[in-house]
Amino acid sequence: MMRKFVLGLDFGTGSVRALIVDPADGNCIAEAVVDYPRWKQGRYCNAAEKRFRQHPYDYLESLENVIKQVVPDCPGEIVALALDTTASTPCLVDRNFTPLCLTEEFKDDPDAMFVMWKDHTSTVEAKEITELNAKSAINYCRNTGGDYSTENFWSKFLHIFRTHPRIADAAWAAVECCDWIPAQLTGKRSLDEIKAGHCVCDLKHMHDMRWGGYPSKEFLDKLDPHFSTFASHLPQEHYLCDTVAGNLTQEWADKLGLKAGIPVGVGNIDSYSGAVGGGVAYGRVVLNLGTSSCYMAVAPKEVFGDKLIDGIFGQVDDSILPGYVGFEAGLSAFGDCFAWFNGLMHWPLDTFAEEIGEEKVKALKKRLFAALYDAAAAVPLTDDLPMATDYLNGRRNPWPDAFKTGTINGLRLSTSTPELFRAYIEAVVFASKAVIDHYRAGGIKIDSLMGIGGISLRSPFVMQMLSDVFNMDLEASNDTNSCAIGSAIHAAVIAGIYPTVEEAQDKMALKVTKIYHPTTDQRDIIDRRYARYCEMGGIPNE
């Protein structure tokens, strides 16, 4: 008999990753990564304005390219595929379900493209939604810790509608990236036909059947006169990620080299898929450490009940594992903090790149970061080292505040570059501890921690510091494909290979290949510095 395999796709911030996985044991048969071409060129984005947009063709072209790279290496039949994307990353569409940037009127208009999760142009609007919700008899921010974020659906469009009235009049509705891509693959031509994902809708859209779906007409109209009509066009039913969204069309099968008719799963959020791939379970928290960071936990619904944890990013029933309350919190900038610092270091090289030569500059940048990282790791821990806060993209958790900015103090004439870099590494580690402490204070059981993502593999110093600051063992895997593995797990379930996500996890989730153990000889200094970090950031030391 021909062997059966599943395909997991992870649409990240800058690239798409494809994995062909053996569902019997989770082994990767083939993998590839393709960058989004327009994104790589920096098109449609303006970091100074906190504007980050992506063109829909970046997703479709990269999808086609990445699958074509892995399919020839598959020694059997691919029987299902599932995918995850960043979120909330929505796009305005017309009544024909066409992204507005693909219409002649709004061609190449960034406001008509997918508005990325990290787009923070709507900070003021997010605060306004939070304040309006505080006056509401119904807590529409129940699932987002009592606050509404600039990284979420309604705030993004409230900003666009106010600054671009013409596009507000043209927008029929909007679709999340994680719903739009499955719709393309399965030939869905309207919002009425798609199976929208439960995770993204209930987490990012203020949707919950406790109050009948989307917020009331009165609430939405106070924000924008378009919103209540706009909401009436959105999908009213939502589905879990162990559900088939549709079947692969012949057109896409021909493009991708796959079999027409194979099931395509309901789309997921990347961090949620990563939690599944990382083996999230009751008492086992998965730390997804990448550009940003997401710390994912679950608790049985019958155990946690209707309790709410204020000040986190997400709390939604059935949002990570069916039958559990799913929790999300994290940092708006984790690896981005390191990338920012690295960019500062590169200014002289970039300035004189033409004179030095591009290849030399590229090689020097690589050597420079490696040397900086090693030098920072060698800095002895003392009380008087510089201290930083990590809010270079605002604070996501605990206690969201998108208006916060990064700081550093304790500078002296003797302060070195490695000491400054170490301060920002320490800042994201302390911020992570603040989230974990907040989880515990909210009643979440934490017996073990699993680090996933690129930083968990490439940055042993960061991982060791996390273990030391948490004062807990920190597990890691030598595989950075947790999100794509999570999607492959969902693909195995919709293919009927496993009856539940948890049973598929048991065979397919990432294996622990390294454990970082905390050192205890500097506990007092760590505790003092953490207390200072909390004071600098205005975080209650829980």
Secondary structure, DSSP 8 states (H G I E B T S, - for coil): ---EEEEEEEE-SSEEEEEEE-TTT--EEEEEEEE-HHHHTTTT-BGGGTB-EE-HHHHHHHHHHHHHHHGGG-SSEEEEEEEEE-SS-EEEE-TTS-BGGGSSTTTT-GGGSEE-TT--TTHHHHHHHHHHHHTSSS-TTGGGTT---TTSHHHHHHHHHHH-HHHHHH--EEEEHHHHHHHHHTT--STTT--EEHHHHHHHS--BGGGTBS--HHHHHHH-TTHHHHHHTS-S-EE-TTSEEEE--HHHHHHHT--TT-EEE--EEHHHHHHHHTT-BTEEEEEEESSSEEEEEEEEHHHHTT---TTSSEEEETSSSTTEEEEEEEES-SHHHHHHHHHHHHHHHHHTHHHH-HHHHHHHHHHHHHHHHHHHHTS---TTS-EEE--TT-B-SSS-BTT---EEE---TT--HHHHHHHHHHHHHHHHHHHHHHHHHTT--EEEEEEESHHHHH-HHHHHHHHHHHTS-EEE-S---HHHHHHHHHHHHHTTSSSSHHHHHHHHS----EEE----TTHHHHHHHHHHHHHHHT----
